[in-house]
Amino acid sequence: MNVYDYYITPEEYEIAAKNGICRKTLEKRIRELGWDKERAISEKPRKKSSIKKLAEIAKKNGINYHTFHYRIRNGWEIERAVSAPLVDKKKLAAHASESKRKYPKDVVEMARKNGISYTCFVKRVYNGMDLIEAATKPTMTPHERALKAKVSIQRLFLRKTI
């Protein structure tokens, strides 16, 4: 590119003005963006007023400008970007949590009502217990656990002595 390509003659300014291009736009196109003069003078600038009007409609629908602009940039159709309601983050988190649920909610709730912790319920199911049985079978009291441990220790010592 020649140094003189950056010089804009008064005639070129006039031609650009007739085509609806202001001085600043013409200078930016040629000097900063590196457009050739013919294209810079003849190509009409894009209108942004329609996007502003759509952004106002989006604002009336409760969608702020940045959200609207983000939606347009990411390829949303204009009608959807203007009208689609915002997603509540709490609802979105609840939906994600619900979709990853492994055990039915009512069975887990039944276990909780029966005094069985979620961890205990999961361990019971992992060890082969039926869901309903894992949710309804009462947990052992500390005394019952101690007796079970005592019996298993006695069996262990009996095996060693035989």
C-alpha positions in Angstrom: 0.0 0.0 0.0 1.3 3.4 -0.9 1.6 6.3 1.6 -0.7 8.4 -0.6 -3.4 5.8 -0.3 -4.1 7.2 3.2 -4.6 10.7 1.9 -8.2 11.5 1.2 -9.0 14.2 -1.3 -11.8 16.8 -0.8 -13.5 15.2 -3.8 -13.4 11.8 -2.2 -14.9 13.3 1.0 -17.8 14.8 -1.1 -18.5 11.4 -2.9 -18.5 9.7 0.4 -20.9 12.3 1.9 -23.3 11.8 -1.1 -23.2 8.0 -0.3 -24.1 8.7 3.3 -20.7 8.2 4.8 -19.4 10.8 7.3 -15.8 12.1 7.4 -14.9 10.1 10.6 -16.2 6.8 9.1 -14.3 7.4 5.9 -11.1 8.2 7.7 -11.4 5.2 10.0 -12.1 2.8 7.1 -9.1 4.0 5.2 -6.5 4.8 7.9 -7.3 2.3 10.7 -9.1 -0.6 9.0 -7.1 -0.5 5.8 -9.9 -0.5 3.4 -9.2 0.5 -0.2 -10.6 3.9 -1.1 -13.2 2.7 -3.6 -14.8 0.4 -1.1 -14.5 2.9 1.8 -16.2 5.6 -0.3 -19.0 3.4 -1.8 -20.1 0.9 0.9 -22.8 2.4 3.0 -22.5 2.1 6.7 -24.6 -0.5 8.5 -27.6 0.8 10.4 -27.7 0.0 14.2 -31.0 1.7 14.9 -32.9 -1.5 14.4 -30.9 -3.3 17.1 -31.4 -0.4 19.5 -35.2 -0.6 18.9 -35.1 -4.4 19.5 -33.1 -3.8 22.7 -35.8 -1.5 23.9 -38.4 -4.1 23.2 -36.2 -6.6 25.1 -36.0 -4.2 28.0 -39.8 -4.0 28.1 -39.8 -7.8 28.3 -37.4 -7.7 31.3 -34.3 -8.6 29.4 -31.4 -6.2 29.8 -29.2 -5.0 26.9 -26.2 -7.1 27.7 -28.2 -10.3 27.9 -30.0 -9.4 24.6 -26.6 -8.6 22.9 -25.1 -11.9 24.2 -28.0 -13.9 22.8 -27.7 -12.2 19.4 -23.9 -12.8 19.3 -24.5 -16.5 20.1 -26.8 -17.0 17.2 -30.2 -16.8 18.8 -33.1 -15.8 16.4 -34.0 -12.1 17.1 -37.6 -12.9 18.1 -36.5 -15.5 20.6 -33.7 -13.2 21.9 -36.2 -10.4 22.5 -39.0 -12.5 24.1 -37.5 -15.6 25.8 -37.8 -15.1 29.6 -34.7 -15.2 31.7 -34.0 -18.4 33.5 -34.1 -18.3 37.3 -30.8 -19.6 38.6 -32.4 -21.4 41.5 -34.8 -23.2 39.2 -31.9 -24.1 36.9 -29.9 -25.5 39.7 -32.9 -27.5 41.0 -33.5 -28.9 37.6 -29.8 -29.9 37.2 -29.9 -31.5 40.6 -33.1 -33.4 39.9 -31.8 -34.6 36.5 -28.8 -36.2 38.2 -30.8 -37.9 40.9 -30.0 -41.6 41.3 -32.6 -42.7 43.8 -36.3 -41.7 43.7 -37.1 -38.6 45.7 -40.0 -40.2 47.5 -37.9 -43.2 48.7 -35.2 -40.9 50.0 -37.8 -38.9 51.8 -39.3 -42.1 53.3 -35.8 -43.0 54.6 -35.4 -39.6 56.1 -38.7 -39.8 57.9 -37.7 -43.2 59.3 -34.6 -41.7 60.8 -32.2 -43.2 58.2 -29.5 -40.8 56.9 -28.9 -40.5 53.2 -25.4 -42.0 53.6 -26.8 -45.0 55.5 -29.5 -45.4 52.8 -26.9 -45.3 50.0 -24.6 -47.8 51.7 -27.5 -50.2 52.2 -28.5 -50.0 48.6 -24.9 -50.4 47.5 -24.6 -53.6 49.7 -27.6 -55.1 47.9 -30.6 -54.1 49.9 -33.9 -53.4 48.1 -34.8 -49.6 48.0 -37.9 -49.9 50.1 -36.1 -52.2 52.7 -33.2 -49.8 52.8 -35.6 -46.9 53.5 -37.7 -48.7 56.1 -35.5 -51.1 58.0 -34.6 -49.4 61.3 -31.0 -48.7 62.1 -29.3 -50.6 64.9 -29.0 -49.1 68.3 -25.6 -48.7 69.8 -26.3 -51.7 72.1 -27.3 -53.9 69.1 -24.1 -52.9 67.3 -22.0 -53.8 70.4 -23.6 -57.2 70.7 -23.1 -57.9 67.0 -19.4 -56.9 67.3 -19.0 -59.1 70.4 -20.5 -62.1 68.5 -18.2 -61.6 65.5 -15.1 -61.3 67.7 -16.1 -64.5 69.5 -16.4 -66.3 66.2 -13.0 -65.0 65.1 -11.3 -66.4 68.3 -13.1 -69.7 68.0 -11.8 -70.2 64.4 -8.2 -69.5 65.6 -8.4 -72.0 68.4 -9.8 -74.8 66.4 
